[in-house]
Amino acid sequence: MTTQARKTARALADLAGDVPTPDALLDWRNSLHYQRHAPCVLCRRPTPPRSHAGEAAHKTCAEVWIAAHPDESRSGRFVSDRRAASTTDNHA
């Protein structure tokens, strides 16, 4: 693993938030998730996104895996980005 890849992996790990419920969508908005194409660990087709653990995975494949493996998904293999604390009150 190159120095840049290690830095990116550490930065992604720092972004890790909660494991979504099986019916929720993953939030992988941060640009650090997108790197060079590599085979998806779930479907083996090329994909640029990386999980917080550094695994190449389509976001959709990860969401389907979470829904199909609710008990295993609590291990944190695929998680959403941590939400930034809101600094404004969003009152109507």
PDB file of N, CA, C and O in Angstrom, chain B, residues numbered from 101:
ATOM      1  N   MET B 101       0.845  -1.170   0.000  1.00  0.00           N
ATOM      2  CA  MET B 101       0.000   0.000   0.000  1.00  0.00           C
ATOM      3  C   MET B 101       0.892   1.234   0.000  1.00  0.00           C
ATOM      4  O   MET B 101       1.832   1.324   0.789  1.00  0.00           O
ATOM      5  N   THR B 102       0.604   2.169  -0.869  1.00  0.00           N
ATOM      6  CA  THR B 102       1.406   3.376  -0.964  1.00  0.00           C
ATOM      7  C   THR B 102       1.094   4.308   0.205  1.00  0.00           C
ATOM      8  O   THR B 102       0.105   4.127   0.915  1.00  0.00           O
ATOM      9  N   THR B 103       1.948   5.296   0.388  1.00  0.00           N
ATOM     10  CA  THR B 103       1.745   6.272   1.449  1.00  0.00           C
ATOM     11  C   THR B 103       0.435   7.019   1.249  1.00  0.00           C
ATOM     12  O   THR B 103      -0.295   7.252   2.213  1.00  0.00           O
ATOM     13  N   GLN B 104       0.127   7.395   0.014  1.00  0.00           N
ATOM     14  CA  GLN B 104      -1.115   8.108  -0.267  1.00  0.00           C
ATOM     15  C   GLN B 104      -2.326   7.229   0.028  1.00  0.00           C
ATOM     16  O   GLN B 104      -3.321   7.710   0.570  1.00  0.00           O
ATOM     17  N   ALA B 105      -2.251   5.962  -0.317  1.00  0.00           N
ATOM     18  CA  ALA B 105      -3.361   5.044  -0.055  1.00  0.00           C
ATOM     19  C   ALA B 105      -3.580   4.873   1.448  1.00  0.00           C
ATOM     20  O   ALA B 105      -4.722   4.777   1.899  1.00  0.00           O
ATOM     21  N   ARG B 106      -2.493   4.835   2.229  1.00  0.00           N
ATOM     22  CA  ARG B 106      -2.620   4.722   3.688  1.00  0.00           C
ATOM     23  C   ARG B 106      -3.274   5.970   4.269  1.00  0.00           C
ATOM     24  O   ARG B 106      -4.121   5.871   5.157  1.00  0.00           O
ATOM     25  N   LYS B 107      -2.886   7.147   3.773  1.00  0.00           N
ATOM     26  CA  LYS B 107      -3.483   8.394   4.247  1.00  0.00           C
ATOM     27  C   LYS B 107      -4.975   8.434   3.930  1.00  0.00           C
ATOM     28  O   LYS B 107      -5.783   8.847   4.763  1.00  0.00           O
ATOM     29  N   THR B 108      -5.335   8.002   2.722  1.00  0.00           N
ATOM     30  CA  THR B 108      -6.739   7.990   2.316  1.00  0.00           C
ATOM     31  C   THR B 108      -7.526   7.008   3.173  1.00  0.00           C
ATOM     32  O   THR B 108      -8.638   7.318   3.599  1.00  0.00           O
ATOM     33  N   ALA B 109      -6.968   5.832   3.430  1.00  0.00           N
ATOM     34  CA  ALA B 109      -7.647   4.828   4.256  1.00  0.00           C
ATOM     35  C   ALA B 109      -7.870   5.359   5.670  1.00  0.00           C
ATOM     36  O   ALA B 109      -8.937   5.148   6.248  1.00  0.00           O
ATOM     37  N   ARG B 110      -6.878   6.043   6.230  1.00  0.00           N
ATOM     38  CA  ARG B 110      -7.035   6.615   7.570  1.00  0.00           C
ATOM     39  C   ARG B 110      -8.100   7.699   7.577  1.00  0.00           C
ATOM     40  O   ARG B 110      -8.905   7.774   8.505  1.00  0.00           O
ATOM     41  N   ALA B 111      -8.109   8.545   6.541  1.00  0.00           N
ATOM     42  CA  ALA B 111      -9.101   9.614   6.463  1.00  0.00           C
ATOM     43  C   ALA B 111     -10.511   9.040   6.330  1.00  0.00           C
ATOM     44  O   ALA B 111     -11.447   9.552   6.944  1.00  0.00           O
ATOM     45  N   LEU B 112     -10.668   7.981   5.534  1.00  0.00           N
ATOM     46  CA  LEU B 112     -11.977   7.338   5.404  1.00  0.00           C
ATOM     47  C   LEU B 112     -12.424   6.737   6.728  1.00  0.00           C
ATOM     48  O   LEU B 112     -13.592   6.849   7.098  1.00  0.00           O
ATOM     49  N   ALA B 113     -11.514   6.109   7.436  1.00  0.00           N
ATOM     50  CA  ALA B 113     -11.856   5.519   8.732  1.00  0.00           C
ATOM     51  C   ALA B 113     -12.318   6.597   9.717  1.00  0.00           C
ATOM     52  O   ALA B 113     -13.209   6.352  10.530  1.00  0.00           O
ATOM     53  N   ASP B 114     -11.720   7.781   9.646  1.00  0.00           N
ATOM     54  CA  ASP B 114     -12.119   8.886  10.520  1.00  0.00           C
ATOM     55  C   ASP B 114     -13.522   9.396  10.193  1.00  0.00           C
ATOM     56  O   ASP B 114     -14.188   9.973  11.052  1.00  0.00           O
ATOM     57  N   LEU B 115     -13.975   9.183   8.946  1.00  0.00           N
ATOM     58  CA  LEU B 115     -15.310   9.633   8.530  1.00  0.00           C
ATOM     59  C   LEU B 115     -16.417   8.666   8.938  1.00  0.00           C
ATOM     60  O   LEU B 115     -17.596   9.014   8.877  1.00  0.00           O
ATOM     61  N   ALA B 116     -16.051   7.469   9.348  1.00  0.00           N
ATOM     62  CA  ALA B 116     -17.035   6.419   9.606  1.00  0.00           C
ATOM     63  C   ALA B 116     -18.056   6.840  10.650  1.00  0.00           C
ATOM     64  O   ALA B 116     -17.721   7.363  11.713  1.00  0.00           O
ATOM     65  N   GLY B 117     -19.305   6.594  10.308  1.00  0.00           N
ATOM     66  CA  GLY B 117     -20.404   6.907  11.219  1.00  0.00           C
ATOM     67  C   GLY B 117     -21.117   5.636  11.630  1.00  0.00           C
ATOM     68  O   GLY B 117     -20.485   4.633  11.962  1.00  0.00           O
ATOM     69  N   ASP B 118     -22.430   5.686  11.605  1.00  0.00           N
ATOM     70  CA  ASP B 118     -23.243   4.565  12.050  1.00  0.00           C
ATOM     71  C   ASP B 118     -23.544   3.578  10.942  1.00  0.00           C
ATOM     72  O   ASP B 118     -23.526   3.917   9.758  1.00  0.00           O
ATOM     73  N   VAL B 119     -23.822   2.344  11.353  1.00  0.00           N
ATOM     74  CA  VAL B 119     -24.295   1.326  10.414  1.00  0.00           C
ATOM     75  C   VAL B 119     -25.751   1.656  10.124  1.00  0.00           C
ATOM     76  O   VAL B 119     -26.543   1.788  11.057  1.00  0.00           O
ATOM     77  N   PRO B 120     -26.127   1.793   8.855  1.00  0.00           N
ATOM     78  CA  PRO B 120     -27.515   2.115   8.553  1.00  0.00           C
ATOM     79  C   PRO B 120     -28.428   0.917   8.797  1.00  0.00           C
ATOM     80  O   PRO B 120     -27.981  -0.230   8.787  1.00  0.00           O
ATOM     81  N   THR B 121     -29.688   1.191   9.011  1.00  0.00           N
ATOM     82  CA  THR B 121     -30.660   0.106   9.141  1.00  0.00           C
ATOM     83  C   THR B 121     -30.808  -0.549   7.775  1.00  0.00           C
ATOM     84  O   THR B 121     -30.492   0.075   6.762  1.00  0.00           O
ATOM     85  N   PRO B 122     -31.286  -1.803   7.720  1.00  0.00           N
ATOM     86  CA  PRO B 122     -31.384  -2.514   6.437  1.00  0.00           C
ATOM     87  C   PRO B 122     -32.219  -1.801   5.368  1.00  0.00           C
ATOM     88  O   PRO B 122     -32.029  -2.059   4.180  1.00  0.00           O
ATOM     89  N   ASP B 123     -33.128  -0.921   5.758  1.00  0.00           N
ATOM     90  CA  ASP B 123     -33.954  -0.233   4.769  1.00  0.00           C
ATOM     91  C   ASP B 123     -33.447   1.170   4.437  1.00  0.00           C
ATOM     92  O   ASP B 123     -34.085   1.883   3.662  1.00  0.00           O
ATOM     93  N   ALA B 124     -32.323   1.574   5.004  1.00  0.00           N
ATOM     94  CA  ALA B 124     -31.779   2.920   4.781  1.00  0.00           C
ATOM     95  C   ALA B 124     -30.706   2.906   3.689  1.00  0.00           C
ATOM     96  O   ALA B 124     -30.183   1.854   3.321  1.00  0.00           O
ATOM     97  N   LEU B 125     -30.396   4.091   3.188  1.00  0.00           N
ATOM     98  CA  LEU B 125     -29.359   4.251   2.173  1.00  0.00           C
ATOM     99  C   LEU B 125     -28.059   4.710   2.823  1.00  0.00           C
ATOM    100  O   LEU B 125     -28.068   5.428   3.823  1.00  0.00           O
ATOM    101  N   LEU B 126     -26.950   4.288   2.243  1.00  0.00           N
ATOM    102  CA  LEU B 126     -25.641   4.735   2.725  1.00  0.00           C
ATOM    103  C   LEU B 126     -25.379   6.166   2.281  1.00  0.00           C
ATOM    104  O   LEU B 126     -25.808   6.574   1.202  1.00  0.00           O
ATOM    105  N   ASP B 127     -24.684   6.916   3.099  1.00  0.00           N
ATOM    106  CA  ASP B 127     -24.275   8.275   2.765  1.00  0.00           C
ATOM    107  C   ASP B 127     -22.768   8.250   2.551  1.00  0.00           C
ATOM    108  O   ASP B 127     -21.995   8.289   3.508  1.00  0.00           O
ATOM    109  N   TRP B 128     -22.360   8.184   1.290  1.00  0.00           N
ATOM    110  CA  TRP B 128     -20.939   8.195   0.933  1.00  0.00           C
ATOM    111  C   TRP B 128     -20.664   9.434   0.074  1.00  0.00           C
ATOM    112  O   TRP B 128     -20.208   9.313  -1.063  1.00  0.00           O
ATOM    113  N   ARG B 129     -20.937  10.612   0.610  1.00  0.00           N
ATOM    114  CA  ARG B 129     -20.800  11.858  -0.166  1.00  0.00           C
ATOM    115  C   ARG B 129     -19.365  12.352  -0.264  1.00  0.00           C
ATOM    116  O   ARG B 129     -19.016  13.053  -1.214  1.00  0.00           O
ATOM    117  N   ASN B 130     -18.544  12.001   0.690  1.00  0.00           N
ATOM    118  CA  ASN B 130     -17.179  12.522   0.711  1.00  0.00           C
ATOM    119  C   ASN B 130     -16.386  12.000  -0.487  1.00  0.00           C
ATOM    120  O   ASN B 130     -16.485  10.826  -0.844  1.00  0.00           O
ATOM    121  N   SER B 131     -15.614  12.869  -1.092  1.00  0.00           N
ATOM    122  CA  SER B 131     -14.843  12.502  -2.287  1.00  0.00           C
ATOM    123  C   SER B 131     -13.771  11.455  -2.015  1.00  0.00           C
ATOM    124  O   SER B 131     -13.282  10.823  -2.951  1.00  0.00           O
ATOM    125  N   LEU B 132     -13.397  11.260  -0.754  1.00  0.00           N
ATOM    126  CA  LEU B 132     -12.387  10.251  -0.435  1.00  0.00           C
ATOM    127  C   LEU B 132     -12.858   8.832  -0.769  1.00  0.00           C
ATOM    128  O   LEU B 132     -12.036   7.929  -0.925  1.00  0.00           O
ATOM    129  N   HIS B 133     -14.151   8.636  -0.876  1.00  0.00           N
ATOM    130  CA  HIS B 133     -14.683   7.312  -1.221  1.00  0.00           C
ATOM    131  C   HIS B 133     -14.347   6.914  -2.650  1.00  0.00           C
ATOM    132  O   HIS B 133     -14.374   5.728  -2.978  1.00  0.00           O
ATOM    133  N   TYR B 134     -14.033   7.876  -3.506  1.00  0.00           N
ATOM    134  CA  TYR B 134     -13.863   7.596  -4.933  1.00  0.00           C
ATOM    135  C   TYR B 134     -12.386   7.577  -5.311  1.00  0.00           C
ATOM    136  O   TYR B 134     -11.683   8.582  -5.207  1.00  0.00           O
ATOM    137  N   GLN B 135     -11.936   6.398  -5.754  1.00  0.00           N
ATOM    138  CA  GLN B 135     -10.542   6.187  -6.126  1.00  0.00           C
ATOM    139  C   GLN B 135     -10.492   5.468  -7.467  1.00  0.00           C
ATOM    140  O   GLN B 135     -11.480   5.453  -8.201  1.00  0.00           O
ATOM    141  N   ARG B 136      -9.353   4.874  -7.789  1.00  0.00           N
ATOM    142  CA  ARG B 136      -9.224   4.127  -9.047  1.00  0.00           C
ATOM    143  C   ARG B 136     -10.147   2.921  -9.049  1.00  0.00           C
ATOM    144  O   ARG B 136     -10.469   2.366  -7.999  1.00  0.00           O
ATOM    145  N   HIS B 137     -10.565   2.525 -10.239  1.00  0.00           N
ATOM    146  CA  HIS B 137     -11.437   1.357 -10.366  1.00  0.00           C
ATOM    147  C   HIS B 137     -10.744   0.097  -9.849  1.00  0.00           C
ATOM    148  O   HIS B 137      -9.560  -0.133 -10.097  1.00  0.00           O
ATOM    149  N   ALA B 138     -11.511  -0.700  -9.133  1.00  0.00           N
ATOM    150  CA  ALA B 138     -11.064  -2.002  -8.632  1.00  0.00           C
ATOM    151  C   ALA B 138     -12.301  -2.901  -8.617  1.00  0.00           C
ATOM    152  O   ALA B 138     -13.422  -2.393  -8.615  1.00  0.00           O
ATOM    153  N   PRO B 139     -12.125  -4.213  -8.605  1.00  0.00           N
ATOM    154  CA  PRO B 139     -13.285  -5.110  -8.584  1.00  0.00           C
ATOM    155  C   PRO B 139     -14.079  -4.962  -7.280  1.00  0.00           C
ATOM    156  O   PRO B 139     -13.501  -4.963  -6.193  1.00  0.00           O
ATOM    157  N   CYS B 140     -15.386  -4.836  -7.397  1.00  0.00           N
ATOM    158  CA  CYS B 140     -16.285  -4.782  -6.241  1.00  0.00           C
ATOM    159  C   CYS B 140     -16.148  -6.092  -5.464  1.00  0.00           C
ATOM    160  O   CYS B 140     -16.146  -7.166  -6.064  1.00  0.00           O
ATOM    161  N   VAL B 141     -16.034  -6.013  -4.149  1.00  0.00           N
ATOM    162  CA  VAL B 141     -15.883  -7.221  -3.332  1.00  0.00           C
ATOM    163  C   VAL B 141     -17.157  -8.063  -3.322  1.00  0.00           C
ATOM    164  O   VAL B 141     -17.126  -9.219  -2.902  1.00  0.00           O
ATOM    165  N   LEU B 142     -18.264  -7.508  -3.773  1.00  0.00           N
ATOM    166  CA  LEU B 142     -19.533  -8.222  -3.745  1.00  0.00           C
ATOM    167  C   LEU B 142     -19.963  -8.759  -5.105  1.00  0.00           C
ATOM    168  O   LEU B 142     -20.469  -9.878  -5.188  1.00  0.00           O
ATOM    169  N   CYS B 143     -19.771  -7.979  -6.179  1.00  0.00           N
ATOM    170  CA  CYS B 143     -20.219  -8.440  -7.506  1.00  0.00           C
ATOM    171  C   CYS B 143     -19.080  -8.649  -8.497  1.00  0.00           C
ATOM    172  O   CYS B 143     -19.298  -9.173  -9.589  1.00  0.00           O
ATOM    173  N   ARG B 144     -17.855  -8.239  -8.121  1.00  0.00           N
ATOM    174  CA  ARG B 144     -16.635  -8.397  -8.932  1.00  0.00           C
ATOM    175  C   ARG B 144     -16.572  -7.494 -10.163  1.00  0.00           C
ATOM    176  O   ARG B 144     -15.619  -7.613 -10.934  1.00  0.00           O
ATOM    177  N   ARG B 145     -17.530  -6.603 -10.388  1.00  0.00           N
ATOM    178  CA  ARG B 145     -17.448  -5.653 -11.507  1.00  0.00           C
ATOM    179  C   ARG B 145     -16.633  -4.440 -11.056  1.00  0.00           C
ATOM    180  O   ARG B 145     -16.630  -4.123  -9.866  1.00  0.00           O
ATOM    181  N   PRO B 146     -15.941  -3.749 -11.974  1.00  0.00           N
ATOM    182  CA  PRO B 146     -15.111  -2.599 -11.597  1.00  0.00           C
ATOM    183  C   PRO B 146     -15.942  -1.461 -10.983  1.00  0.00           C
ATOM    184  O   PRO B 146     -17.062  -1.184 -11.411  1.00  0.00           O
ATOM    185  N   THR B 147     -15.367  -0.822  -9.984  1.00  0.00           N
ATOM    186  CA  THR B 147     -16.043   0.292  -9.321  1.00  0.00           C
ATOM    187  C   THR B 147     -15.021   1.229  -8.680  1.00  0.00           C
ATOM    188  O   THR B 147     -13.999   0.764  -8.174  1.00  0.00           O
ATOM    189  N   PRO B 148     -15.276   2.552  -8.690  1.00  0.00           N
ATOM    190  CA  PRO B 148     -14.375   3.471  -8.006  1.00  0.00           C
ATOM    191  C   PRO B 148     -14.654   3.645  -6.508  1.00  0.00           C
ATOM    192  O   PRO B 148     -13.710   3.929  -5.770  1.00  0.00           O
ATOM    193  N   PRO B 149     -15.905   3.491  -6.008  1.00  0.00           N
ATOM    194  CA  PRO B 149     -16.123   3.750  -4.581  1.00  0.00           C
ATOM    195  C   PRO B 149     -15.428   2.755  -3.655  1.00  0.00           C
ATOM    196  O   PRO B 149     -15.255   1.582  -3.986  1.00  0.00           O
ATOM    197  N   ARG B 150     -15.031   3.264  -2.472  1.00  0.00           N
ATOM    198  CA  ARG B 150     -14.434   2.443  -1.433  1.00  0.00           C
ATOM    199  C   ARG B 150     -15.264   2.603  -0.160  1.00  0.00           C
ATOM    200  O   ARG B 150     -15.787   3.679   0.133  1.00  0.00           O
ATOM    201  N   SER B 151     -15.367   1.511   0.583  1.00  0.00           N
ATOM    202  CA  SER B 151     -16.021   1.578   1.883  1.00  0.00           C
ATOM    203  C   SER B 151     -15.067   2.249   2.869  1.00  0.00           C
ATOM    204  O   SER B 151     -13.929   2.561   2.519  1.00  0.00           O
ATOM    205  N   HIS B 152     -15.527   2.469   4.093  1.00  0.00           N
ATOM    206  CA  HIS B 152     -14.648   3.061   5.105  1.00  0.00           C
ATOM    207  C   HIS B 152     -13.511   2.124   5.470  1.00  0.00           C
ATOM    208  O   HIS B 152     -12.477   2.559   5.977  1.00  0.00           O
ATOM    209  N   ALA B 153     -13.705   0.833   5.211  1.00  0.00           N
ATOM    210  CA  ALA B 153     -12.653  -0.153   5.474  1.00  0.00           C
ATOM    211  C   ALA B 153     -11.681  -0.260   4.300  1.00  0.00           C
ATOM    212  O   ALA B 153     -10.721  -1.029   4.360  1.00  0.00           O
ATOM    213  N   GLY B 154     -11.922   0.504   3.234  1.00  0.00           N
ATOM    214  CA  GLY B 154     -11.040   0.494   2.076  1.00  0.00           C
ATOM    215  C   GLY B 154     -11.403  -0.552   1.033  1.00  0.00           C
ATOM    216  O   GLY B 154     -10.676  -0.719   0.054  1.00  0.00           O
ATOM    217  N   GLU B 155     -12.516  -1.263   1.224  1.00  0.00           N
ATOM    218  CA  GLU B 155     -12.945  -2.267   0.248  1.00  0.00           C
ATOM    219  C   GLU B 155     -13.603  -1.590  -0.945  1.00  0.00           C
ATOM    220  O   GLU B 155     -14.415  -0.680  -0.775  1.00  0.00           O
ATOM    221  N   ALA B 156     -13.257  -2.031  -2.152  1.00  0.00           N
ATOM    222  CA  ALA B 156     -13.935  -1.534  -3.343  1.00  0.00           C
ATOM    223  C   ALA B 156     -15.334  -2.130  -3.356  1.00  0.00           C
ATOM    224  O   ALA B 156     -15.491  -3.350  -3.312  1.00  0.00           O
ATOM    225  N   ALA B 157     -16.348  -1.278  -3.417  1.00  0.00           N
ATOM    226  CA  ALA B 157     -17.731  -1.767  -3.404  1.00  0.00           C
ATOM    227  C   ALA B 157     -18.657  -0.721  -3.999  1.00  0.00           C
ATOM    228  O   ALA B 157     -18.557   0.465  -3.686  1.00  0.00           O
ATOM    229  N   HIS B 158     -19.564  -1.177  -4.865  1.00  0.00           N
ATOM    230  CA  HIS B 158     -20.614  -0.281  -5.335  1.00  0.00           C
ATOM    231  C   HIS B 158     -21.485   0.073  -4.130  1.00  0.00           C
ATOM    232  O   HIS B 158     -21.742  -0.777  -3.277  1.00  0.00           O
ATOM    233  N   LYS B 159     -21.930   1.299  -4.060  1.00  0.00           N
ATOM    234  CA  LYS B 159     -22.799   1.710  -2.961  1.00  0.00           C
ATOM    235  C   LYS B 159     -24.070   0.861  -2.955  1.00  0.00           C
ATOM    236  O   LYS B 159     -24.534   0.443  -1.894  1.00  0.00           O
ATOM    237  N   THR B 160     -24.624   0.609  -4.126  1.00  0.00           N
ATOM    238  CA  THR B 160     -25.833  -0.203  -4.238  1.00  0.00           C
ATOM    239  C   THR B 160     -25.585  -1.633  -3.765  1.00  0.00           C
ATOM    240  O   THR B 160     -26.412  -2.199  -3.051  1.00  0.00           O
ATOM    241  N   CYS B 161     -24.462  -2.218  -4.153  1.00  0.00           N
ATOM    242  CA  CYS B 161     -24.131  -3.576  -3.699  1.00  0.00           C
ATOM    243  C   CYS B 161     -24.029  -3.620  -2.179  1.00  0.00           C
ATOM    244  O   CYS B 161     -24.505  -4.567  -1.552  1.00  0.00           O
ATOM    245  N   ALA B 162     -23.412  -2.602  -1.585  1.00  0.00           N
ATOM    246  CA  ALA B 162     -23.267  -2.554  -0.126  1.00  0.00           C
ATOM    247  C   ALA B 162     -24.635  -2.436   0.547  1.00  0.00           C
ATOM    248  O   ALA B 162     -24.875  -3.075   1.571  1.00  0.00           O
ATOM    249  N   GLU B 163     -25.536  -1.625  -0.020  1.00  0.00           N
ATOM    250  CA  GLU B 163     -26.873  -1.477   0.550  1.00  0.00           C
ATOM    251  C   GLU B 163     -27.663  -2.779   0.462  1.00  0.00           C
ATOM    252  O   GLU B 163     -28.381  -3.136   1.396  1.00  0.00           O
ATOM    253  N   VAL B 164     -27.532  -3.488  -0.656  1.00  0.00           N
ATOM    254  CA  VAL B 164     -28.200  -4.782  -0.814  1.00  0.00           C
ATOM    255  C   VAL B 164     -27.621  -5.789   0.180  1.00  0.00           C
ATOM    256  O   VAL B 164     -28.364  -6.575   0.768  1.00  0.00           O
ATOM    257  N   TRP B 165     -26.298  -5.770   0.370  1.00  0.00           N
ATOM    258  CA  TRP B 165     -25.657  -6.677   1.319  1.00  0.00           C
ATOM    259  C   TRP B 165     -26.156  -6.413   2.740  1.00  0.00           C
ATOM    260  O   TRP B 165     -26.432  -7.356   3.482  1.00  0.00           O
ATOM    261  N   ILE B 166     -26.274  -5.144   3.123  1.00  0.00           N
ATOM    262  CA  ILE B 166     -26.768  -4.792   4.458  1.00  0.00           C
ATOM    263  C   ILE B 166     -28.181  -5.328   4.657  1.00  0.00           C
ATOM    264  O   ILE B 166     -28.495  -5.874   5.715  1.00  0.00           O
ATOM    265  N   ALA B 167     -29.037  -5.174   3.642  1.00  0.00           N
ATOM    266  CA  ALA B 167     -30.415  -5.660   3.742  1.00  0.00           C
ATOM    267  C   ALA B 167     -30.463  -7.191   3.837  1.00  0.00           C
ATOM    268  O   ALA B 167     -31.304  -7.742   4.546  1.00  0.00           O
ATOM    269  N   ALA B 168     -29.570  -7.868   3.129  1.00  0.00           N
ATOM    270  CA  ALA B 168     -29.561  -9.332   3.111  1.00  0.00           C
ATOM    271  C   ALA B 168     -28.863  -9.934   4.330  1.00  0.00           C
ATOM    272  O   ALA B 168     -29.098 -11.096   4.659  1.00  0.00           O
ATOM    273  N   HIS B 169     -28.019  -9.172   4.995  1.00  0.00           N
ATOM    274  CA  HIS B 169     -27.246  -9.667   6.143  1.00  0.00           C
ATOM    275  C   HIS B 169     -27.381  -8.712   7.328  1.00  0.00           C
ATOM    276  O   HIS B 169     -26.385  -8.123   7.748  1.00  0.00           O
ATOM    277  N   PRO B 170     -28.586  -8.543   7.878  1.00  0.00           N
ATOM    278  CA  PRO B 170     -28.771  -7.549   8.950  1.00  0.00           C
ATOM    279  C   PRO B 170     -27.926  -7.807  10.194  1.00  0.00           C
ATOM    280  O   PRO B 170     -27.468  -6.859  10.832  1.00  0.00           O
ATOM    281  N   ASP B 171     -27.711  -9.074  10.548  1.00  0.00           N
ATOM    282  CA  ASP B 171     -26.904  -9.368  11.742  1.00  0.00           C
ATOM    283  C   ASP B 171     -25.425  -9.071  11.504  1.00  0.00           C
ATOM    284  O   ASP B 171     -24.763  -8.464  12.345  1.00  0.00           O
ATOM    285  N   GLU B 172     -24.914  -9.503  10.351  1.00  0.00           N
ATOM    286  CA  GLU B 172     -23.504  -9.260  10.021  1.00  0.00           C
ATOM    287  C   GLU B 172     -23.218  -7.785   9.775  1.00  0.00           C
ATOM    288  O   GLU B 172     -22.099  -7.323   9.998  1.00  0.00           O
ATOM    289  N   SER B 173     -24.228  -7.038   9.314  1.00  0.00           N
ATOM    290  CA  SER B 173     -24.003  -5.626   8.984  1.00  0.00           C
ATOM    291  C   SER B 173     -23.660  -4.798  10.215  1.00  0.00           C
ATOM    292  O   SER B 173     -23.063  -3.729  10.087  1.00  0.00           O
ATOM    293  N   ARG B 174     -24.023  -5.268  11.399  1.00  0.00           N
ATOM    294  CA  ARG B 174     -23.696  -4.534  12.626  1.00  0.00           C
ATOM    295  C   ARG B 174     -22.211  -4.530  12.921  1.00  0.00           C
ATOM    296  O   ARG B 174     -21.750  -3.777  13.778  1.00  0.00           O
ATOM    297  N   SER B 175     -21.450  -5.368  12.217  1.00  0.00           N
ATOM    298  CA  SER B 175     -19.996  -5.395  12.415  1.00  0.00           C
ATOM    299  C   SER B 175     -19.336  -4.126  11.895  1.00  0.00           C
ATOM    300  O   SER B 175     -18.197  -3.822  12.249  1.00  0.00           O
ATOM    301  N   GLY B 176     -20.059  -3.380  11.046  1.00  0.00           N
ATOM    302  CA  GLY B 176     -19.530  -2.122  10.535  1.00  0.00           C
ATOM    303  C   GLY B 176     -18.766  -2.239   9.232  1.00  0.00           C
ATOM    304  O   GLY B 176     -17.984  -1.351   8.891  1.00  0.00           O
ATOM    305  N   ARG B 177     -18.980  -3.327   8.493  1.00  0.00           N
ATOM    306  CA  ARG B 177     -18.284  -3.486   7.212  1.00  0.00           C
ATOM    307  C   ARG B 177     -18.613  -2.335   6.266  1.00  0.00           C
ATOM    308  O   ARG B 177     -17.721  -1.774   5.629  1.00  0.00           O
ATOM    309  N   PHE B 178     -19.886  -1.990   6.176  1.00  0.00           N
ATOM    310  CA  PHE B 178     -20.323  -0.860   5.350  1.00  0.00           C
ATOM    311  C   PHE B 178     -21.094   0.102   6.242  1.00  0.00           C
ATOM    312  O   PHE B 178     -22.131  -0.254   6.801  1.00  0.00           O
ATOM    313  N   VAL B 179     -20.582   1.324   6.371  1.00  0.00           N
ATOM    314  CA  VAL B 179     -21.223   2.332   7.220  1.00  0.00           C
ATOM    315  C   VAL B 179     -21.362   3.637   6.442  1.00  0.00           C
ATOM    316  O   VAL B 179     -20.710   3.839   5.417  1.00  0.00           O
ATOM    317  N   SER B 180     -22.217   4.512   6.944  1.00  0.00           N
ATOM    318  CA  SER B 180     -22.389   5.832   6.352  1.00  0.00           C
ATOM    319  C   SER B 180     -21.339   6.784   6.893  1.00  0.00           C
ATOM    320  O   SER B 180     -20.703   6.514   7.912  1.00  0.00           O
ATOM    321  N   ASP B 181     -21.164   7.906   6.195  1.00  0.00           N
ATOM    322  CA  ASP B 181     -20.284   8.955   6.700  1.00  0.00           C
ATOM    323  C   ASP B 181     -20.901   9.538   7.967  1.00  0.00           C
ATOM    324  O   ASP B 181     -22.122   9.595   8.113  1.00  0.00           O
ATOM    325  N   ARG B 182     -20.036   9.968   8.874  1.00  0.00           N
ATOM    326  CA  ARG B 182     -20.500  10.639  10.079  1.00  0.00           C
ATOM    327  C   ARG B 182     -21.078  11.981   9.670  1.00  0.00           C
ATOM    328  O   ARG B 182     -20.507  12.685   8.837  1.00  0.00           O
ATOM    329  N   ARG B 183     -22.196  12.328  10.251  1.00  0.00           N
ATOM    330  CA  ARG B 183     -22.815  13.619   9.936  1.00  0.00           C
ATOM    331  C   ARG B 183     -22.140  14.722  10.721  1.00  0.00           C
ATOM    332  O   ARG B 183     -21.852  14.569  11.908  1.00  0.00           O
ATOM    333  N   ALA B 184     -21.892  15.830  10.056  1.00  0.00           N
ATOM    334  CA  ALA B 184     -21.295  16.990  10.739  1.00  0.00           C
ATOM    335  C   ALA B 184     -22.348  17.607  11.645  1.00  0.00           C
ATOM    336  O   ALA B 184     -23.532  17.631  11.311  1.00  0.00           O
ATOM    337  N   ALA B 185     -21.914  18.099  12.775  1.00  0.00           N
ATOM    338  CA  ALA B 185     -22.834  18.756  13.698  1.00  0.00           C
ATOM    339  C   ALA B 185     -23.359  20.037  13.046  1.00  0.00           C
ATOM    340  O   ALA B 185     -22.594  20.821  12.485  1.00  0.00           O
ATOM    341  N   SER B 186     -24.644  20.227  13.130  1.00  0.00           N
ATOM    342  CA  SER B 186     -25.260  21.406  12.547  1.00  0.00           C
ATOM    343  C   SER B 186     -24.951  22.622  13.421  1.00  0.00           C
ATOM    344  O   SER B 186     -25.056  22.569  14.646  1.00  0.00           O
ATOM    345  N   THR B 187     -24.574  23.699  12.774  1.00  0.00           N
ATOM    346  CA  THR B 187     -24.255  24.924  13.523  1.00  0.00           C
ATOM    347  C   THR B 187     -25.392  25.927  13.451  1.00  0.00           C
ATOM    348  O   THR B 187     -25.329  26.980  14.086  1.00  0.00           O
ATOM    349  N   THR B 188     -26.429  25.615  12.687  1.00  0.00           N
ATOM    350  CA  THR B 188     -27.565  26.538  12.579  1.00  0.00           C
ATOM    351  C   THR B 188     -28.825  25.818  13.013  1.00  0.00           C
ATOM    352  O   THR B 188     -28.930  24.595  12.920  1.00  0.00           O
ATOM    353  N   ASP B 189     -29.766  26.591  13.483  1.00  0.00           N
ATOM    354  CA  ASP B 189     -31.082  26.046  13.836  1.00  0.00           C
ATOM    355  C   ASP B 189     -31.947  26.117  12.590  1.00  0.00           C
ATOM    356  O   ASP B 189     -32.137  27.193  12.022  1.00  0.00           O
ATOM    357  N   ASN B 190     -32.457  25.007  12.174  1.00  0.00           N
ATOM    358  CA  ASN B 190     -33.306  24.963  10.982  1.00  0.00           C
ATOM    359  C   ASN B 190     -34.772  24.979  11.394  1.00  0.00           C
ATOM    360  O   ASN B 190     -35.488  23.988  11.250  1.00  0.00           O
ATOM    361  N   HIS B 191     -35.194  26.106  11.899  1.00  0.00           N
ATOM    362  CA  HIS B 191     -36.583  26.238  12.320  1.00  0.00           C
ATOM    363  C   HIS B 191     -37.419  26.775  11.172  1.00  0.00           C
ATOM    364  O   HIS B 191     -36.967  27.601  10.379  1.00  0.00           O
ATOM    365  N   ALA B 192     -38.625  26.297  11.106  1.00  0.00           N
ATOM    366  CA  ALA B 192     -39.544  26.756  10.044  1.00  0.00           C
ATOM    367  C   ALA B 192     -40.140  28.079  10.408  1.00  0.00           C
ATOM    368  O   ALA B 192     -40.935  28.629   9.646  1.00  0.00           O
TER     369      ALA B 192
END
